[in-house]
Amino acid sequence: MSKIEIRDHALHATLQGGDVLRAHLRTLSVPLSAIEAVSIGIPAVALREPSTLWGTYDAGALLIGNVEGADGGRESFFEVRDPQRAVTLELSRGRFAFVVLEPSNTDPERLVRDLRAALGHPLPEAHLPPDLMPGAPAAPHGDRHDHPLTREKPMNKPMIDTTTPMNPASAPHPAWWNDAYTSDWDRVKEALRRDWEQTKADFSIGHAVDLNQNVADTIKQAVGDQPVPPPMVKTRADTPGQVADHVEKNMKERLKAEEHIAEARTDMAVERVRTEAKVAETKAEAEEKIAKAKREAQEKFAKEQEKITEMRTKAYEKVADVRAKAGDEISKKQEKVDEARRDWSRAEEAMRYGFGAQRQYTDERVWNDKFEDRLRGEWTELRNGSTWEEVRPYVRQGWDYAVRTPAS
């Protein structure tokens, strides 16, 4: 739960107790000008485990952390135990598209009232889109945008289901695997995970995080010469120049948003004046010739309604057509991205096997065809759903890291 305050034109949430460690976040600030909609309560389905979560999940009890956005888009932040007390904020800009919090120092209804009072105008209801709902089923074909949280396995294309990552502890392994190999692997895998994330960031694959980590950092962390930072924490801080660039960019975005808001309010005021003038004119004409004005007004209203209905129908048809085309295009691009994106949960089992094989077969100091045939046979006997040709590069990578990493 979070202590929530509204001050200095922003909503400030301070996470409490163990939630700080679960979310890897202590405070969160949202500019009031960025809040587009707000609502109380979320469906219970939101407490299912999302497939791309940086944080903590406990089945049916809590969901705390960042959920990756569709197609590498903006993330959503959840800090929820009781779905009925959750307050959902829909944001127009910034890192998060949605922020879902459970207040500890006030009740949800009062928090929403205070928000509306601080903004000085009503707020519409916020709704988590089905394709962004953590754990929600995939949308019907045609409306689905292939979001990573609701991804279905492609038809006629065998692959490992990445929506349910394999638990390494329950994965099949050779009979010679022992606790020493597990201990070594646990020390090495976090360094490899960070190297994996940095590689994705270097090649702009998905919504990866730049951890400022290089190959030397990975090796040092793997052998224990350098501590492994917490998940998503950078190995080294940004330079002053990078920090300045971020600050400048945020300031420009904020000024631009405020300009848009001012323009929108001006347009609304002008339109209101025009509407009131037109109503007054129509009323004056109606008072001069009551009977005639009523008939003319009714006829005119009917014609205008017909035009509006016709225009609205055409607009809906055009929007539907554009959405359909955009959905097809997004699906095609996402398929290409999915082919390029490697998933840690799919590769870890093979890398772990290669790592352990180097520890087990100490007489094999050089990777050769004979040794590879031996590993191929063992892997095939495991029958874990992946062929040797699919996993060979990952097995070799795990073997190479074991060669460079001394046993404990």
C-alpha positions in Angstrom: 0.0 0.0 0.0 1.1 3.6 -0.6 0.9 6.8 1.3 -0.6 9.3 -1.2 -0.5 13.1 -1.1 -1.6 15.8 -3.5 0.7 18.8 -3.4 2.8 21.0 -5.7 0.5 20.2 -8.7 1.3 16.5 -8.5 0.2 13.3 -6.9 3.0 11.8 -4.8 2.9 8.1 -3.8 5.3 6.7 -1.2 5.5 2.9 -1.1 5.8 1.4 2.4 7.5 -1.6 4.1 8.4 -4.5 1.9 6.7 -3.0 -1.1 9.7 -0.9 -1.8 11.8 -4.0 -2.4 9.0 -5.8 -4.3 8.6 -2.9 -6.7 12.3 -1.7 -6.7 10.8 1.7 -6.2 10.3 4.0 -3.2 8.4 7.0 -4.5 6.3 7.8 -7.6 5.1 11.3 -8.7 2.4 12.0 -11.3 1.8 15.5 -12.6 -1.9 16.4 -12.1 -1.9 17.8 -15.7 -1.1 14.3 -17.0 -4.1 12.6 -15.4 -6.8 12.0 -18.0 -9.2 9.7 -16.2 -9.6 8.0 -12.8 -11.6 5.1 -11.4 -12.0 3.0 -8.3 -11.7 -0.8 -8.4 -10.3 -3.2 -11.0 -11.4 -6.6 -12.1 -10.0 -9.5 -10.0 -8.4 -10.8 -13.2 -5.8 -8.1 -12.7 -4.3 -10.1 -9.8 -3.2 -12.9 -12.2 0.4 -13.1 -13.0 1.4 -11.0 -16.0 4.0 -12.5 -18.4 6.3 -9.5 -18.4 6.5 -8.1 -14.8 9.5 -6.3 -13.2 8.4 -6.7 -9.6 6.6 -9.2 -7.3 3.5 -11.4 -7.8 1.8 -13.6 -5.2 -1.1 -15.6 -6.7 -4.4 -13.8 -5.9 -2.8 -11.8 -3.1 -0.7 -9.0 -4.6 0.7 -7.5 -7.8 3.5 -5.0 -7.4 5.8 -3.6 -10.1 6.0 -2.6 -13.7 4.1 -4.4 -16.5 5.5 -4.0 -20.0 3.4 -2.1 -22.5 2.1 -3.4 -25.8 4.6 -3.5 -28.7 7.3 -2.0 -26.6 5.1 0.9 -25.6 4.5 2.7 -22.3 4.5 0.6 -19.2 1.9 0.4 -16.4 2.6 0.3 -12.7 0.6 -1.8 -10.2 0.7 -1.8 -6.4 -2.4 -3.7 -5.5 -3.5 -6.2 -2.9 -7.3 -5.6 -2.7 -8.7 -5.0 -6.3 -11.8 -3.3 -4.8 -9.7 -0.5 -3.2 -7.4 0.1 -6.2 -7.4 3.5 -7.8 -6.6 3.5 -11.5 -5.0 6.7 -13.1 -5.0 6.9 -16.9 -2.1 9.2 -17.9 -1.6 11.2 -21.1 2.2 11.2 -21.0 5.3 10.0 -19.2 6.7 6.6 -18.6 3.5 4.9 -17.5 0.2 4.7 -19.4 -1.6 3.6 -16.3 -0.8 3.8 -12.5 -2.9 1.5 -10.2 -2.4 2.2 -6.5 -4.0 1.2 -3.2 -3.9 4.1 -0.8 -3.1 3.5 2.9 -3.7 6.9 4.4 -7.1 7.6 2.9 -10.1 5.8 1.4 -10.3 5.5 -2.5 -13.5 7.6 -2.7 -12.0 10.6 -0.9 -8.8 10.4 -2.9 -10.8 10.6 -6.2 -12.7 13.6 -4.8 -9.5 15.3 -3.8 -8.1 14.7 -7.2 -11.1 16.3 -9.0 -11.0 19.2 -6.6 -7.3 19.8 -7.2 -7.8 19.7 -11.0 -10.9 21.9 -10.9 -12.9 19.8 -13.4 -14.6 16.4 -13.6 -12.6 13.4 -14.7 -14.0 10.5 -16.8 -13.8 6.9 -15.7 -10.5 5.1 -16.4 -10.6 1.7 -17.9 -7.7 -0.8 -18.3 -7.9 -2.0 -21.9 -8.5 -5.8 -22.1 -5.2 -6.2 -24.0 -3.3 -4.4 -21.2 -5.0 -6.2 -18.3 -2.4 -8.4 -16.5 -3.4 -12.0 -16.9 -6.4 -11.2 -19.1 -7.2 -13.6 -22.0 -6.2 -12.5 -25.5 -8.7 -10.4 -27.4 -10.6 -12.0 -30.4 -8.8 -12.2 -33.7 -9.1 -8.9 -35.6 -9.1 -6.8 -32.4 -6.0 -8.3 -30.8 -2.8 -6.2 -31.2 -0.6 -9.2 -30.1 0.4 -7.6 -26.8 3.1 -9.4 -24.9 0.8 -9.9 -21.9 -1.9 -11.6 -24.0 0.2 -13.2 -26.7 -1.0 -16.5 -28.2 1.4 -19.0 -29.8 1.4 -18.6 -33.6 -0.4 -21.3 -35.5 1.6 -23.9 -37.4 4.8 -22.6 -35.9 6.2 -24.8 -33.0 7.8 -22.9 -30.2 8.2 -22.8 -26.4 5.2 -21.0 -24.8 6.8 -17.8 -23.4 3.7 -16.8 -21.5 4.4 -19.4 -18.9 8.2 -19.3 -18.2 9.7 -22.6 -17.1 10.8 -23.0 -13.5 14.5 -23.9 -13.7 14.2 -25.9 -10.4 11.6 -28.2 -12.0 13.2 -28.4 -15.4 14.7 -31.8 -16.5 18.4 -32.1 -16.0 21.1 -34.8 -16.4 21.5 -37.4 -13.7 25.0 -36.1 -12.9 23.7 -32.6 -12.0 24.5 -31.8 -8.3 24.1 -29.0 -5.8 27.6 -27.6 -6.6 26.5 -27.0 -10.2 23.3 -25.4 -8.9 25.3 -23.1 -6.6 27.7 -22.0 -9.3 24.8 -21.5 -11.8 22.8 -19.3 -9.3 25.9 -17.1 -8.9 26.4 -16.8 -12.7 22.9 -16.5 -14.0 22.1 -13.1 -12.6 25.2 -11.7 -14.3 24.1 -13.4 -17.6 20.5 -12.1 -17.2 21.9 -8.5 -17.0 24.1 -9.2 -20.0 21.0 -10.5 -21.8 19.0 -7.3 -21.0 21.9 -5.1 -22.0 22.2 -6.9 -25.4 18.5 -6.3 -26.1 18.9 -2.6 -25.2 22.0 -2.3 -27.5 20.0 -3.7 -30.4 16.8 -1.9 -29.5 14.9 -5.2 -29.2 11.6 -4.7 -27.4 11.3 -2.5 -24.3 14.7 -3.3 -22.9 16.5 -1.3 -20.2 19.9 0.2 -20.8 21.8 -1.0 -17.7 25.2 0.6 -18.6 26.7 -2.9 -18.4 29.6 -4.2 -20.5 31.2 -7.6 -21.0 33.9 -6.9 -18.3 31.1 -6.2 -15.8 29.4 -9.5 -16.6 32.6 -11.5 -16.1 33.4 -9.8 -12.9 29.9 -10.3 -11.5 29.9 -14.0 -12.6 33.1 -14.7 -10.8 32.1 -12.7 -7.7 34.6 -9.9 -8.1 31.9 -7.3 -8.5 28.4 -7.3 -6.8 25.4 -7.8 -8.9 23.0 -4.7 -8.7 19.3 -5.3 -8.0 17.1 -6.0 -11.1 16.8 -3.0 -13.4 19.3 -0.9 -11.5 22.1 0.4 -13.7 25.6 -0.9 -13.1 26.9 2.6 -13.1 25.0 5.9 -12.9 24.3 8.1 -16.0 26.9 10.8 -16.7 25.9 14.4 -15.9 25.4 15.0 -19.6 22.9 12.2 -19.9 21.1 13.4 -16.8 20.9 16.9 -18.2 19.5 15.6 -21.5 16.8 13.7 -19.6 15.9 16.8 -17.6 15.8 19.0 -20.6 13.6 16.6 -22.5 11.1 16.3 -19.6 10.9 20.1 -19.3 10.2 20.4 -23.0 7.5 17.8 -22.9 5.9 19.4 -19.9 5.9 22.8 -21.5 4.5 21.4 -24.7 1.7 19.6 -22.8 0.8 22.8 -20.9 0.6 24.7 -24.2 -1.8 22.1 -25.6 -3.9 22.3 -22.5 -4.1 26.1 -22.7 -5.0 25.9 -26.4 -7.7 23.3 -25.7 -9.2 25.4 -22.9 -9.3 28.5 -25.2 -11.0 26.5 -27.9 -13.5 25.3 -25.5 -14.3 28.8 -24.3 -14.7 30.2 -27.8 -16.9 27.3 -28.8 -19.0 27.8 -25.7 -19.5 31.5 -26.6 -20.4 30.6 -30.2 -22.9 28.0 -29.0 -24.5 30.4 -26.5 -24.8 33.1 -29.2 -26.4 30.7 -31.7 -28.9 29.5 -29.0 -29.9 33.1 -28.2 -30.4 34.0 -31.8 -32.5 30.9 -32.4 -34.6 31.7 -29.4 -35.2 35.3 -30.5 -36.4 34.2 -33.9 -38.7 31.6 -32.3 -40.3 34.3 -30.1 -41.1 36.4 -33.1 -43.0 33.8 -34.9 -43.8 31.0 -32.5 -45.7 28.6 -34.7 -43.6 29.1 -37.8 -40.3 29.0 -35.8 -41.3 25.7 -34.1 -42.0 24.0 -37.4 -38.9 25.4 -39.0 -36.8 24.4 -36.0 -38.2 20.9 -36.0 -37.5 20.5 -39.7 -34.0 21.9 -39.5 -33.3 19.8 -36.4 -34.4 16.6 -38.2 -32.2 17.5 -41.3 -29.2 18.3 -39.1 -29.7 15.0 -37.2 -29.8 13.1 -40.5 -26.5 14.8 -41.6 -24.9 14.2 -38.2 -26.0 10.5 -38.3 -24.7 10.1 -41.8 -21.4 11.8 -41.0 -21.0 9.8 -37.8 -21.7 6.5 -39.7 -19.1 7.4 -42.3 -16.6 8.4 -39.6 -17.2 5.1 -37.7 -16.7 3.2 -40.9 -13.5 5.1 -41.7 -12.1 4.6 -38.2 -12.9 0.9 -38.3 -11.1 0.6 -41.6 -8.1 2.5 -40.3 -8.0 0.4 -37.1 -8.3 -2.9 -39.1 -5.4 -1.8 -41.4 -3.3 -0.6 -38.4 -4.0 -3.8 -36.5 -2.8 -5.9 -39.5 0.3 -3.8 -39.9 1.1 -4.0 -36.2 0.6 -7.7 -36.1 3.0 -8.1 -39.1 5.7 -5.9 -37.4 5.2 -7.7 -34.1 5.8 -11.1 -35.7 9.1 -9.8 -37.1 10.0 -8.4 -33.6 9.1 -11.7 -32.0 11.4 -13.6 -34.4 14.3 -11.3 -33.4 13.6 -11.3 -29.6 15.2 -14.0 -27.6 13.5 -15.0 -24.4 15.6 -15.7 -21.3 13.2 -18.3 -19.9 13.5 -20.3 -23.2 17.3 -20.1 -23.3 18.2 -20.6 -19.6 17.6 -24.4 -19.6 20.0 -25.0 -22.5 22.7 -22.6 -21.1 22.4 -24.2 -17.7 22.9 -27.7 -19.3 26.0 -26.5 -21.1 27.3 -24.9 -17.9 26.8 -28.1 -16.0 28.3 -30.3 -18.7 31.6 -28.4 -18.5 31.6 -29.0 -14.7 30.8 -32.7 -15.1 33.0 -33.7 -18.0 36.3 -32.1 -16.9 38.3 -34.3 -19.2 36.7 -32.6 -22.2 38.7 -29.3 -22.3 38.0 -28.6 -25.9 34.6 -28.5 -27.6 34.8 -30.9 -30.6 32.5 -33.1 -32.7 32.9 -36.1 -30.4 32.0 -34.1 -27.3 29.1 -32.5 -29.1 27.7 -35.9 -30.2 27.8 -36.9 -26.5 25.9 -33.8 -25.4 23.4 -34.2 -28.3 22.6 -37.7 -27.1 22.0 -36.6 -23.5 19.9 -33.7 -24.6 17.7 -35.8 -26.8 17.1 -38.3 -23.9 15.8 -35.4 -21.7 12.9 -34.9 -24.1 12.2 -31.4 -23.0 10.5 -30.2 -26.2 13.5 -28.5 -28.0 15.7 -30.1 -30.6 19.5 -30.0 -30.3 19.8 -27.8 -33.4 17.5 -25.2 -31.7 19.4 -25.1 -28.4 23.0 -25.8 -29.5 24.1 -22.1 -29.5 22.8 -21.6 -25.9 24.4 -24.9 -24.7 27.7 -23.8 -26.2 27.4 -20.3 -24.6 26.7 -21.9 -21.1 29.8 -24.2 -21.6 32.0 -21.2 -22.6 30.9 -19.2 -19.5 31.7 -22.3 -17.3 35.2 -22.5 -18.8 35.8 -18.8 -17.9 34.2 -19.1 -14.4 36.0 -21.2 -11.7 34.0 -23.7 -9.8 33.2 -22.8 -6.2 
